[in-house]
Amino acid sequence: MVTKKTLTEAEALEQYRVSLENVEIQPEIAAAMAEFGYDATVVAEGKILLTETRQAFDLNQTEDDETSEEYNNFKTLKGNLEETYSMHRKKAKIIFRDDQKTLDKLGVSGSLSKAYIRWLETVQKFYSVALKDSNIQSKLIRLKITADDLTAADTLIGELEAARAEYLREKGESQDATKAKDAAFVKMDDWMSEFYAVAKIALEDKPQLLESLGKFVRS
């Protein structure tokens, strides 16, 4: 019996394809299987299932690839923003080291949370406050943080949020595709399990023909 426990999904699909093709093109196998109910019509049903399973598998692979791509994009943008904000945060702490009120206003007092949502809220607060306060901006320039730098960082926040939304959308689609693929394999595995069980009976006296269906027979 071919199962995903012993074969990868790709390997199982290939074995199923070979089995269903060979049962059609080898007359002796076709005749033996037909005697046990696996005539051309029934085999065609198996091939339809195989096509559906292959399509579900390919779609899942595509969705997984797209999810990985979007995650990498999100991860890159987050890394860029982390680097930019970290430097701006350090500079702001130096500039306003004697101004606790401004430090609190910018959200740079205390430790920085590593949790994504709380981290992003802290970053957003820093740039939102700085961009609205010309007095803060004039002091930040001393350590080479310009209004353009603040605007660029704020723009990066928007890009990061969009990237995360796209990643989560792709992740959801990938999860749906995985469920559809798994369901298709359950049907396909069950169909082929019975196919091979019948083949072992139909070709019991002709083990070499059984091997042409992809089944190893001990000598």
VOVEXTI-74404 format. One record per atom (N, C-alpha, C, O, CB): residue number from 1; x, y, z. Coordinates in steps of 0.02 Angstrom, whole numbers, plus 50000, padded with zeros to 5 digits. Each point is the difference from the previous one (the first is absolute). Last residue first. Glycine has a CB too. Layout:
REM VOVEXTI-74404
    k      u      v      w
  NUM      X      Y      Z
...
END
This chain:
REM VOVEXTI-74404
    k      u      v      w
  219  50557  49412  49811
  219  50012  49939  49962
  219  50005  49941  50048
  219  50009  49943  49978
  219  50049  50121  49931
  218  49800  50177  50115
  218  50057  49962  50024
  218  50006  49935  49962
  218  49951  49965  49989
  218  50037  50086  50124
  217  49910  50182  49796
  217  49980  49933  50021
  217  50062  49962  50022
  217  50048  49994  49963
  217  49853  50006  49957
  216  50002  50271  50034
  216  50057  49955  50009
  216  49975  49932  50025
  216  49960  49997  50047
  216  50117  50101  49977
  215  49793  50093  49824
  215  49999  49963  50063
  215  50058  49951  50003
  215  50008  49957  49957
  215  49868  50054  50048
  214  50052  50136  49809
  214  50037  50036  50051
  214  50000  49966  50067
  214  50020  50030  50050
  214  49952  50072  49890
  213  49940  49821  49848
  213  49953  50049  50029
  213  50033  50039  50056
  213  49969  50040  50034
  213  49934  49886  49936
  212  50206  49897  49922
  212  49994  50052  49949
  212  49950  50053  50022
  212  49996  50054  49971
  212  50033  49863  49940
  211  50005  49889  50220
  211  50056  50048  50008
  211  49996  50056  49948
  211  50023  50055  50012
  211  50048  49852  50034
  210  49779  49913  49940
  210  49983  50042  50057
  210  50054  50052  50012
  210  49984  50057  50019
  210  49952  49847  50033
  209  50100  49935  49786
  209  49952  50049  49976
  209  49978  50047  50057
  209  49987  50059  49990
  209  49972  49858  49923
  208  50183  49903  50135
  208  50037  50049  49960
  208  49953  50053  49972
  208  50021  50058  49991
  208  50063  49854  49980
  207  49829  49901  50153
  207  50030  50054  50041
  207  50038  50051  49960
  207  50004  50059  50020
  207  50004  49860  50070
  206  49806  49894  49871
  206  50043  50036  49954
  206  50032  50060  50036
  206  49985  50058  49983
  206  49942  49906  49918
  205  49909  49888  50196
  205  50043  49952  49966
  205  50048  50033  49951
  205  50040  49966  49967
  205  49870  49950  50045
  204  49933  50216  50112
  204  50035  49959  50049
  204  50049  49951  49968
  204  50054  49988  50027
  204  49848  50023  50046
  203  49941  50176  49851
  203  50065  49984  49971
  203  50042  49957  50047
  203  50062  50001  49997
  203  49934  50107  49939
  202  49783  49963  50124
  202  49993  49989  49928
  202  50065  49976  49968
  202  49999  49961  49952
  202  49912  50126  50045
  201  50086  49977  50233
  201  49961  49939  49989
  201  49998  49982  49926
  201  50011  49943  49981
  201  49919  50084  50120
  200  50176  50170  49962
  200  50038  49944  50030
  200  49963  49934  49991
  200  50031  49947  49992
  200  50018  50133  50093
  199  49845  50122  49849
  199  50053  49981  49954
  199  50040  49941  50027
  199  50021  49956  49961
  199  49986  50163  49999
  198  49828  49980  50176
  198  49970  49960  49947
  198  50054  49975  49952
  198  49998  49943  49977
  198  49894  50122  50033
  197  50176  50081  50156
  197  49978  49939  50032
  197  49970  49952  49948
  197  50012  49940  50002
  197  49967  50123  50106
  196  50083  50154  49824
  196  50058  49956  50009
  196  49981  49934  50033
  196  50028  49948  49984
  196  50044  50154  50025
  195  49758  50059  49963
  195  50026  49982  49934
  195  50058  49950  50008
  195  50002  49949  49967
  195  49963  50163  49986
  194  49946  49992  50239
  194  49958  49944  49977
  194  50025  49975  49932
  194  49999  49940  49987
  194  49903  50107  50076
  193  50208  50137  50020
  193  50010  49945  50048
  193  49959  49939  49978
  193  50025  49943  50000
  193  49997  50139  50093
  192  49954  50124  49793
  192  50058  49961  49978
  192  50014  49941  50047
  192  50026  49949  49979
  192  50021  50155  49969
  191  49779  50046  50108
  191  49984  49968  49936
  191  50057  49955  49978
  191  49989  49943  49979
  191  49940  50155  49988
  190  50103  50032  50226
  190  49950  49948  50012
  190  49984  49962  49936
  190  49996  49938  49999
  190  49955  50130  50094
  189  50190  50119  49894
  189  50034  49945  50035
  189  49952  49942  50011
  189  50018  49941  49992
  189  50058  50141  50064
  188  49835  50116  49853
  188  50045  49967  49953
  188  50033  49940  50032
  188  50003  49946  49969
  188  50016  50164  49973
  187  49844  50029  50192
  187  49960  49964  49950
  187  50044  49959  49953
  187  49985  49943  49984
  187  49929  50147  50023
  186  50195  50047  50147
  186  49963  49949  50037
  186  49959  49958  49952
  186  50000  49939  50004
  186  49995  50136  50098
  185  50118  50113  49814
  185  50044  49943  50011
  185  49964  49944  50038
  185  50012  49941  49987
  185  50087  50136  50012
  184  49790  50128  49969
  184  50007  49966  49936
  184  50044  49937  50007
  184  49985  49948  49971
  184  50002  50162  49969
  183  49990  50032  50245
  183  49937  49966  49988
  183  50003  49960  49934
  183  49975  49944  49996
  183  49963  50146  50067
  182  50245  50047  49992
  182  49996  49943  50046
  182  49937  49959  49989
  182  50001  49939  50001
  182  50065  50126  50082
  181  49958  50137  49797
  181  50048  49949  49977
  181  49997  49938  50043
  181  50000  49944  49974
  181  50074  50146  49984
  180  49799  50095  50107
  180  49973  49972  49938
  180  50044  49944  49974
  180  49976  49949  49977
  180  49970  50161  49996
  179  50131  50013  50212
  179  49942  49959  50019
  179  49969  49966  49939
  179  49982  49941  50003
  179  49996  50137  50092
  178  50196  50074  49867
  178  50026  49940  50034
  178  49943  49954  50020
  178  50004  49939  49991
  178  50095  50126  50052
  177  49851  50145  49868
  177  50025  49955  49947
  177  50026  49936  50030
  177  49994  49946  49970
  177  50035  50153  49958
  176  49904  50071  50218
  176  49942  49973  49966
  176  50020  49949  49947
  176  49969  49948  49992
  176  49969  50160  50029
  175  50233  50009  50086
  175  49968  49954  50048
  175  49938  49967  49969
  175  49988  49941  50008
  175  50056  50128  50088
  174  50065  50100  49783
  174  50042  49941  50002
  174  49970  49947  50046
  174  50001  49941  49985
  174  50100  50130  49993
  173  49799  50141  50011
  173  49987  49963  49938
  173  50040  49935  49999
  173  49976  49948  49976
  173  50002  50160  49963
  172  50060  50038  50240
  172  49933  49972  50004
  172  49983  49958  49939
  172  49971  49946  50005
  172  49995  50151  50063
  171  50236  50021  49933
  171  50003  49946  50049
  171  49932  49966  50006
  171  49996  49938  50004
  171  50096  50122  50058
  170  49926  50133  49806
  170  50029  49942  49967
  170  50004  49940  50046
  170  49990  49943  49979
  170  50077  50135  49948
  169  49861  50123  50167
  169  49951  49979  49949
  169  50025  49937  49965
  169  49963  49951  49991
  169  49998  50168  49993
  168  50182  49986  50167
  168  49947  49965  50036
  168  49946  49976  49952
  168  49971  49947  50010
  168  50053  50122  50091
  167  50151  50062  49810
  167  50026  49936  50024
  167  49945  49960  50035
  167  49994  49940  49987
  167  50120  50112  50027
  166  49835  50166  49919
  166  50006  49957  49942
  166  50026  49931  50020
  166  49976  49949  49975
  166  50045  50151  49952
  165  49969  50065  50238
  165  49932  49983  49980
  165  50002  49951  49941
  165  49961  49952  49998
  165  49998  50161  50042
  164  50244  49977  50031
  164  49975  49951  50049
  164  49929  49978  49981
  164  49983  49941  50007
  164  50089  50111  50083
  163  50027  50118  49782
  163  50034  49936  49988
  163  49975  49946  50048
  163  49991  49942  49980
  163  50110  50120  49980
  162  49824  50159  50068
  162  49971  49972  49939
  162  50030  49931  49986
  162  49965  49954  49979
  162  50017  50162  49974
  161  50106  50006  50225
  161  49931  49979  50016
  161  49967  49968  49940
  161  49964  49951  50006
  161  50028  50141  50078
  160  50221  50002  49885
  160  50004  49940  50043
  160  49930  49974  50016
  160  49989  49940  49998
  160  50119  50102  50051
  159  49913  50161  49835
  159  50019  49944  49957
  159  50003  49935  50039
  159  49980  49947  49975
  159  50085  50132  49953
  158  49896  50119  50191
  158  49942  49984  49957
  158  50015  49941  49955
  158  49957  49956  49990
  158  50009  50163  50013
  157  50209  49963  50126
  157  49951  49969  50044
  157  49939  49979  49959
  157  49974  49945  50008
  157  50066  50125  50090
  156  50126  50055  49797
  156  50020  49930  50008
  156  49951  49963  50045
  156  49987  49940  49990
  156  50134  50092  49993
  155  49857  50200  49993
  155  49979  49967  49939
  155  50015  49925  50004
  155  49960  49958  49977
  155  50059  50148  49957
  154  50061  50028  50238
  154  49927  49995  50005
  154  49971  49965  49939
  154  49952  49962  50006
  154  50046  50144  50063
  153  50230  49943  49931
  153  49986  49947  50048
  153  49925  49989  50007
  153  49976  49944  50005
  153  50130  50084  50056
  152  49966  50150  49805
  152  50018  49937  49969
  152  49984  49941  50046
  152  49976  49948  49977
  152  50115  50111  49958
  151  49882  50159  50149
  151  49948  49984  49951
  151  50013  49933  49967
  151  49954  49961  49989
  151  50029  50162  49991
  150  50179  49962  50167
  150  49940  49981  50037
  150  49943  49980  49953
  150  49964  49952  50013
  150  50070  50127  50079
  149  50164  50005  49815
  149  50014  49935  50031
  149  49938  49975  50037
  149  49982  49941  49997
  149  50140  50089  50015
  148  49872  50185  49899
  148  49996  49950  49947
  148  50012  49930  50026
  148  49968  49952  49978
  148  50070  50134  49940
  147  49992  50097  50225
  147  49928  49989  49988
  147  49990  49948  49946
  147  49953  49961  50003
  147  50023  50158  50032
  146  50254  49856  50093
  146  49964  50053  49965
  146  49926  49984  49994
  146  49978  49944  50014
  146  50126  50084  49923
  145  50121  49911  50214
  145  49935  49970  49985
  145  49957  50056  49970
  145  49975  50043  50036
  145  50034  49869  50059
  144  50227  50106  49997
  144  49988  49982  49930
  144  49938  49956  49989
  144  50002  49952  49962
  144  50120  50056  50022
  143  49952  50103  50223
  143  50032  49935  49988
  143  49979  49970  49933
  143  49995  49940  49991
  143  50009  50041  50133
  142  49916  50233  49933
  142  50067  50003  50029
  142  50038  49934  49990
  142  50061  50001  49991
  142  49897  50082  50093
  141  49809  49948  49861
  141  50048  50015  49946
  141  50071  50001  50025
  141  50047  49987  49963
  141  49865  50080  49980
  140  49897  49912  50200
  140  50024  49937  49973
  140  50052  50011  49945
  140  50043  49957  49988
  140  49846  49991  50038
  139  49996  50235  50074
  139  50050  49972  50045
  139  50030  49935  49973
  139  50058  49984  50011
  139  49883  50069  50086
  138  49882  50057  49788
  138  50058  50045  50000
  138  50056  49974  50044
  138  50059  50012  49987
  138  49863  50084  49993
  137  49870  49789  50015
  137  50037  49991  49937
  137  50064  50043  50000
  137  50053  49978  49979
  137  49839  49998  49961
  136  49954  50047  50236
  136  50036  49936  50006
  136  50044  49991  49938
  136  50058  49979  50005
  136  49849  49971  50064
  135  49952  50233  49927
  135  50051  50010  50051
  135  50043  49937  50009
  135  50061  50004  50007
  135  49864  50079  50051
  134  49885  49916  49799
  134  50057  50034  49969
  134  50057  50011  50050
  134  50058  50002  49982
  134  49864  50053  49938
  133  49875  49761  50067
  133  50029  50048  50047
  133  50064  50031  49971
  133  50052  49968  50000
  133  49899  49966  50097
  132  49915  49889  49802
  132  49951  50052  50015
  132  50029  50056  50044
  132  49968  50051  50012
  132  49943  49862  49979
  131  50213  49890  49942
  131  49979  50034  49938
  131  49951  50057  50013
  131  49992  50045  49958
  131  50027  49848  49981
  130  50054  49966  50241
  130  50056  50040  49974
  130  49980  50040  49938
  130  50020  50058  49992
  130  50060  49857  50053
  129  49764  49930  50050
  129  50012  50058  50044
  129  50053  50046  49972
  129  49992  50061  49998
  129  49976  49869  50101
  128  49991  49870  49786
  128  49940  50042  49998
  128  50010  50063  50041
  128  49983  50055  49978
  128  49946  49842  50006
  127  50238  49936  50019
  127  50001  50039  49939
  127  49939  50045  49993
  127  50004  50055  49972
  127  50061  49854  49975
  126  49953  49950  50247
  126  50060  50041  49994
  126  49996  50045  49938
  126  50010  50061  50006
  126  50056  49849  50051
  125  49766  49927  49977
  125  49993  50057  50045
  125  50059  50048  49993
  125  49992  50061  49997
  125  49944  49868  50083
  124  50067  49865  49804
  124  49953  50047  49970
  124  49994  50063  50043
  124  49996  50056  49973
  124  49941  49848  49976
  123  50191  49919  50138
  123  50033  50031  49942
  123  49955  50053  49968
  123  50023  50055  49985
  123  50042  49839  49995
  122  49843  49977  50192
  122  50053  50043  50027
  122  50035  50038  49944
  122  50013  50060  50005
  122  50003  49861  50091
  121  49828  49915  49846
  121  49965  50058  50029
  121  50050  50050  50028
  121  49990  50061  49994
  121  49912  49865  50034
  120  50180  49868  49892
  120  49979  50045  49945
  120  49964  50061  50027
  120  50009  50055  49974
  120  49981  49846  49949
  119  50072  49932  50232
  119  50060  50031  49971
  119  49980  50051  49946
  119  50025  50057  49999
  119  50042  49839  50024
  118  49765  49970  50069
  118  50022  50052  50048
  118  50061  50037  49974
  118  50007  50061  50009
  118  49947  49870  50086
  117  49969  49889  49774
  117  49950  50052  50003
  117  50020  50057  50047
  117  49995  50058  49982
  117  49917  49857  49993
  116  50235  49890  50008
  116  49993  50040  49939
  116  49952  50058  50007
  116  50018  50057  49985
  116  50008  49840  49951
  115  50124  50009  50265
  115  49937  49978  49969
  115  49983  50046  49942
  115  50002  50061  50007
  115  49956  49893  50103
  114  50224  50085  50038
  114  50017  49960  49942
  114  49938  49973  49965
  114  50004  49977  49943
  114  50103  49992  50113
  113  49941  50267  50100
  113  49968  49934  49996
  113  50021  49963  49936
  113  50010  50031  49948
  113  49892  50012  50118
  112  50240  50144  50075
  112  49960  49992  49939
  112  49974  49929  49996
  112  50038  49952  50003
  112  50031  50136  49938
  111  49997  50073  50286
  111  50023  49950  49951
  111  49952  49995  49942
  111  49942  50020  50004
  111  50114  49916  50088
  110  49968  50299  50046
  110  49993  49930  50017
  110  50024  49954  49944
  110  50031  50022  49952
  110  49874  50008  50120
  109  50026  50204  49844
  109  50018  49985  50069
  109  49991  49926  50013
  109  49955  49968  49973
  109  50011  50149  50064
  108  49978  50004  49759
  108  50065  49967  50003
  108  50024  49988  50071
  108  50057  49978  50011
  108  49971  50076  49881
  107  49771  50065  49998
  107  49993  49929  50015
  107  50065  49962  50003
  107  50002  49940  49987
  107  49890  50066  49959
  106  50043  50237  50022
  106  50025  49962  49942
  106  49995  49924  50011
  106  50007  49962  49953
  106  50070  50132  50021
  105  49863  50052  50201
  105  49958  50019  49944
  105  50018  49960  49937
  105  49957  49980  49962
  105  50030  50135  50087
  104  50145  49867  50145
  104  49936  49964  50009
  104  49954  50013  49940
  104  49965  49955  49976
  104  50046  50054  50149
  103  50190  50108  49880
  103  50015  49929  49994
  103  49936  49958  50004
  103  49990  49953  49962
  103  50125  50066  50088
  102  49871  50211  49993
  102  50005  49985  49928
  102  50016  49927  49988
  102  49976  49970  49952
  102  50062  50148  50027
  101  49953  49955  50244
  101  49935  50010  49970
  101  50000  49982  49926
  101  49955  49967  49975
  101  50022  50123  50110
  100  50224  49912  50045
  100  49960  49940  50008
  100  49931  50006  49966
  100  49974  49951  49975
  100  50085  50028  50133
   99  50182  50136  49868
   99  49931  50022  49987
   99  49954  49939  50002
   99  49981  49973  49948
   99  50060  50126  49981
   98  50202  49903  50078
   98  49980  50041  50057
   98  49928  50025  49993
   98  49979  50046  50036
   98  50141  49988  49979
   97  49980  49831  49816
   97  50016  49964  50062
   97  49980  50039  50062
   97  49987  49970  50053
   97  50108  49976  49887
   96  49883  50080  49804
   96  49950  50019  50051
   96  50013  49966  50068
   96  49953  49987  50038
   96  49963  50030  49869
   95  50233  49948  49905
   95  49979  50070  49992
   95  49954  50023  50057
   95  50006  50056  50024
   95  50005  49931  49852
   94  50056  49786  50114
   94  50057  50043  50015
   94  49978  50073  50000
   94  50015  50039  50046
   94  50064  49877  49903
   93  49766  49922  49987
   93  50014  49992  50071
   93  50058  50045  50022
   93  50001  50025  50057
   93  49956  49857  49938
   92  49989  50103  49776
   92  49949  50039  50036
   92  50013  49997  50076
   92  49991  50049  50035
   92  49925  49929  49872
   91  50218  49890  49951
   91  50016  50071  49993
   91  49952  50044  50040
   91  50020  50048  50032
   91  50028  49928  49855
   90  49910  49793  50102
   90  50062  50012  50038
   90  50018  50075  49999
   90  50018  50029  50051
   90  50022  49854  49922
   89  49779  50046  49893
   89  49983  49994  50071
   89  50060  50017  50044
   89  49995  50037  50049
   89  49919  49876  49923
   88  50114  50071  49795
   88  49964  50061  50017
   88  49983  50001  50074
   88  50003  50052  50032
   88  49951  49954  49852
   87  50146  49799  50031
   87  50047  50055  50000
   87  49967  50066  50020
   87  50028  50039  50039
   87  50036  49902  49871
   86  49799  49869  50069
   86  50048  49989  50054
   86  50050  50058  50005
   86  50015  50024  50054
   86  49973  49852  49931
   85  49856  50115  49835
   85  49971  50023  50063
   85  50050  49993  50058
   85  50003  50044  50043
   85  49884  49924  49915
   84  50178  49949  49829
   84  49991  50073  49998
   84  49975  50026  50068
   84  50027  50048  50027
   84  49949  49945  49850
   83  50043  49773  50096
   83  50067  50032  49998
   83  49994  50076  50003
   83  50036  50033  50037
   83  50007  49870  49897
   82  49759  49971  50049
   82  50032  49989  50065
   82  50067  50035  50004
   82  50017  50031  50050
   82  49925  49858  49959
   81  49945  50109  49785
   81  49969  50046  50047
   81  50031  49993  50069
   81  50012  50050  50035
   81  49881  49946  49900
   80  50177  49854  49900
   80  50021  50069  49982
   80  49972  50051  50049
   80  50035  50046  50020
   80  49969  49920  49860
   79  49929  49809  50142
   79  50070  50008  50018
   79  50025  50070  49986
   79  50038  50028  50039
   79  49980  49851  49937
   78  49766  50064  49954
   78  50003  50006  50073
   78  50072  50009  50024
   78  50013  50040  50045
   78  49883  49888  49965
   77  50068  50030  49762
   77  49976  50067  50018
   77  50004  50011  50076
   77  50019  50053  50023
   77  49905  49946  49876
   76  50128  49787  50021
   76  50050  50048  49978
   76  49981  50071  50020
   76  50041  50038  50026
   76  49988  49887  49878
   75  49818  49899  50136
   75  50057  49995  50045
   75  50054  50051  49982
   75  50032  50029  50044
   75  49943  49849  49971
   74  49836  50102  49844
   74  49981  50029  50065
   74  50061  50001  50047
   74  50013  50049  50034
   74  49868  49911  49950
   73  50147  49929  49814
   73  49993  50072  49987
   73  49984  50037  50065
   73  50030  50052  50016
   73  49931  49925  49866
   72  50044  49790  50124
   72  50068  50026  49993
   72  49999  50076  49987
   72  50043  50036  50025
   72  49995  49853  49930
   71  49757  49998  50051
   71  50030  50002  50067
   71  50070  50029  49997
   71  50019  50041  50042
   71  49913  49860  49992
   70  49954  50061  49765
   70  49972  50058  50035
   70  50029  50006  50071
   70  50010  50055  50025
   70  49884  49933  49908
   69  50171  49826  49937
   69  50023  50062  49968
   69  49975  50061  50037
   69  50038  50047  50013
   69  49963  49894  49877
   68  49922  49847  50177
   68  50071  50009  50018
   68  50027  50065  49972
   68  50038  50035  50033
   68  49977  49840  49969
   67  49768  50063  49936
   67  50002  50018  50071
   67  50071  50013  50022
   67  50014  50048  50036
   67  49884  49883  49984
   66  50068  49987  49764
   66  49979  50070  50004
   66  50001  50024  50072
   66  50018  50058  50014
   66  49911  49927  49884
   65  50116  49788  50063
   65  50054  50041  49973
   65  49984  50074  50006
   65  50043  50041  50018
   65  49987  49866  49902
   64  49804  49939  50140
   64  50054  49999  50049
   64  50059  50044  49977
   64  50030  50036  50040
   64  49936  49847  49994
   63  49854  50085  49818
   63  49980  50043  50056
   63  50055  50002  50054
   63  50013  50053  50029
   63  49866  49921  49948
   62  50152  49880  49842
   62  50002  50070  49977
   62  49984  50047  50057
   62  50035  50051  50010
   62  49932  49913  49875
   61  50012  49807  50155
   61  50071  50017  49992
   61  50007  50074  49980
   61  50043  50035  50026
   61  49982  49846  49941
   60  49759  50030  50043
   60  50028  50007  50067
   60  50073  50020  49997
   60  50023  50042  50040
   60  49896  49873  50001
   59  49974  50034  49758
   59  49975  50063  50026
   59  50028  50013  50070
   59  50019  50057  50016
   59  49875  49930  49917
   58  50155  49807  49967
   58  50036  50055  49966
   58  49978  50068  50027
   58  50041  50045  50010
   58  49969  49883  49888
   57  49875  49880  50181
   57  50070  50000  50023
   57  50039  50058  49970
   57  50036  50035  50035
   57  49960  49840  49976
   56  49786  50087  49915
   56  49998  50025  50069
   56  50071  50004  50028
   56  50016  50047  50037
   56  49869  49903  49979
   55  50090  49955  49772
   55  49985  50072  49997
   55  50000  50030  50070
   55  50025  50056  50010
   55  49907  49925  49886
   54  50094  49787  50086
   54  50059  50035  49974
   54  49989  50075  49998
   54  50044  50039  50018
   54  49984  49860  49914
   53  49791  49965  50125
   53  50049  50001  50054
   53  50063  50037  49979
   53  50029  50038  50038
   53  49926  49853  50004
   52  49877  50076  49797
   52  49976  50046  50052
   52  50051  50006  50057
   52  50012  50055  50026
   52  49869  49916  49944
   51  50162  49870  49862
   51  50006  50068  49973
   51  49979  50052  50051
   51  50034  50051  50008
   51  49944  49904  49877
   50  49991  49820  50171
   50  50071  50017  49999
   50  50011  50070  49974
   50  50040  50038  50027
   50  49987  49841  49956
   49  49756  50031  50010
   49  50020  50015  50069
   49  50073  50021  50004
   49  50018  50046  50037
   49  49898  49872  50004
   48  50008  50007  49755
   48  49969  50065  50014
   48  50018  50022  50071
   48  50016  50058  50012
   48  49889  49917  49908
   47  50160  49813  50013
   47  50043  50051  49967
   47  49971  50070  50011
   47  50038  50049  50006
   47  49997  49866  49908
   46  49843  49898  50163
   46  50061  50009  50039
   46  50044  50053  49971
   46  50032  50038  50037
   46  49962  49843  49997
   45  49818  50058  49847
   45  49979  50035  50060
   45  50061  50014  50045
   45  50006  50053  50030
   45  49879  49892  49964
   44  50144  49923  49817
   44  49993  50070  49980
   44  49979  50042  50060
   44  50020  50058  50007
   44  49950  49908  49876
   43  50037  49802  50140
   43  50068  50027  50000
   43  49998  50075  49983
   43  50039  50039  50027
   43  50008  49848  49940
   42  49753  49995  50017
   42  50019  50009  50070
   42  50070  50030  50006
   42  50012  50044  50041
   42  49915  49859  49990
   41  49993  50044  49753
   41  49959  50052  50030
   41  50020  50015  50072
   41  50005  50058  50020
   41  49901  49907  49906
   40  50197  49856  49952
   40  50022  50066  49977
   40  49961  50057  50032
   40  50028  50053  50015
   40  50004  49895  49877
   39  49963  49834  50253
   39  50003  50007  49928
   39  50020  50072  49983
   39  50017  50039  50044
   39  49895  49871  49940
   38  50075  49936  50233
   38  50038  50059  49982
   38  50009  50003  49924
   38  50055  49992  49973
   38  50005  50005  50138
   37  49829  49821  50011
   37  49962  50062  50002
   37  50036  50063  49981
   37  49970  50054  49996
   37  49967  49891  50089
   36  50142  49821  49911
   36  49984  50016  50070
   36  49967  50069  50006
   36  50001  50031  50054
   36  50095  49897  49982
   35  49976  49986  49754
   35  49963  49943  50028
   35  49979  50013  50073
   35  49953  49970  50025
   35  50111  49954  49898
   34  50077  50228  49963
   34  49930  50007  49978
   34  49957  49944  50029
   34  49942  50010  50015
   34  50097  50047  49880
   33  50197  49940  50135
   33  49967  50047  50045
   33  49926  50008  49982
   33  49958  50009  50045
   33  50151  50051  49970
   32  50026  49805  49847
   32  49996  49971  50066
   32  49963  50045  50048
   32  49959  49977  50040
   32  50148  49963  49939
   31  49936  50139  49803
   31  49952  49945  49998
   31  49991  49970  50070
   31  49943  49986  50020
   31  50088  49990  49861
   30  50132  50192  50090
   30  49933  50028  49991
   30  49947  49945  50003
   30  49948  50009  50031
   30  50100  50083  49900
   29  50179  49846  50071
   29  49980  50029  50064
   29  49928  50026  49996
   29  49960  49989  50045
   29  50160  50042  49980
   28  49972  49889  49778
   28  49993  49944  50047
   28  49978  50025  50068
   28  49958  49969  50033
   28  50129  49968  49904
   27  49961  50223  49888
   27  49938  49961  49990
   27  49990  49945  50052
   27  49944  49990  50022
   27  50067  50034  49858
   26  50118  50214  50139
   26  50020  49930  49998
   26  49938  49955  49998
   26  49966  49993  50051
   26  50141  50034  50012
   25  49874  50212  49951
   25  50039  49985  49939
   25  50024  49928  49996
   25  50021  49978  49946
   25  50014  50140  50055
   24  49831  49971  50186
   24  49966  50013  49937
   24  50039  49975  49940
   24  49971  49971  49953
   24  49977  50128  50099
   23  50136  49891  50169
   23  49942  49956  49999
   23  49959  50010  49936
   23  49960  49956  49981
   23  50036  50047  50146
   22  50192  50136  49915
   22  50019  49932  49981
   22  49941  49952  49999
   22  49999  49952  49961
   22  50112  50071  50087
   21  49858  50202  50023
   21  50018  49999  49929
   21  50016  49929  49978
   21  49978  49978  49946
   21  50067  50138  50063
   20  49909  49924  50217
   20  49939  50009  49960
   20  50014  50002  49926
   20  49957  49981  49959
   20  49993  50081  50136
   19  50233  49921  50058
   19  49955  49943  50008
   19  49939  50005  49954
   19  49982  49952  49967
   19  50056  50038  50152
   18  50114  50191  49893
   18  50030  49943  49965
   18  49953  49940  50003
   18  49989  49966  49949
   18  50126  50076  50078
   17  49822  50148  50097
   17  49997  50014  49928
   17  50026  49940  49959
   17  49968  49979  49952
   17  50047  50144  50071
   16  50003  49870  50212
   16  49930  49992  49979
   16  49994  50010  49924
   16  49964  49963  49966
   16  49997  50077  50148
   15  50247  50003  49982
   15  49985  49927  50000
   15  49929  49987  49977
   15  49988  49954  49962
   15  50095  50029  50130
   14  49983  50241  49935
   14  50035  49969  49943
   14  49985  49925  49997
   14  49990  49973  49946
   14  50101  50115  50062
   13  49824  50034  50175
   13  49967  50020  49938
   13  50032  49968  49939
   13  49965  49978  49954
   13  50006  50130  50100
   12  50132  49859  50154
   12  49937  49964  49996
   12  49963  50016  49936
   12  49974  49956  49966
   12  50019  50044  50159
   11  50202  50120  49924
   11  50016  49931  49981
   11  49937  49959  49993
   11  49995  49959  49955
   11  50115  50051  50104
   10  49869  50209  50021
   10  50021  50002  49929
   10  50015  49929  49975
   10  49983  49982  49944
   10  50064  50135  50073
    9  49902  49911  50211
    9  49941  50011  49959
    9  50018  49999  49926
    9  49963  49972  49959
    9  49984  50095  50133
    8  50210  49791  50061
    8  49980  50070  50001
    8  49939  50007  49955
    8  49984  49955  49961
    8  50136  50085  50059
    7  49920  49727  50103
    7  50019  50039  49941
    7  49983  50074  50012
    7  49954  50016  50037
    7  50028  49884  49887
    6  49972  49940  50243
    6  50060  49970  49971
    6  50026  50038  49940
    6  50058  49994  49983
    6  49902  49897  50058
    5  49846  50178  50077
    5  50045  49984  50055
    5  50066  49972  49973
    5  50052  50008  50031
    5  49849  49969  50044
    4  49906  50079  49793
    4  50045  50056  50009
    4  50047  49988  50059
    4  50044  50040  50014
    4  49870  50036  49938
    3  49991  49717  49902
    3  49975  50051  50046
    3  50051  50055  50006
    3  50058  49992  49982
    3  49875  49923  50081
    2  49997  49841  49796
    2  50038  50062  49997
    2  49967  50050  50047
    2  49941  50014  49995
    2  50094  49964  49885
    1  49973  49742  50122
    1  49958  50060  50000
    1  50044  50062  50000
    1  50046  50007  50040
    1  49862  49931  50022
END
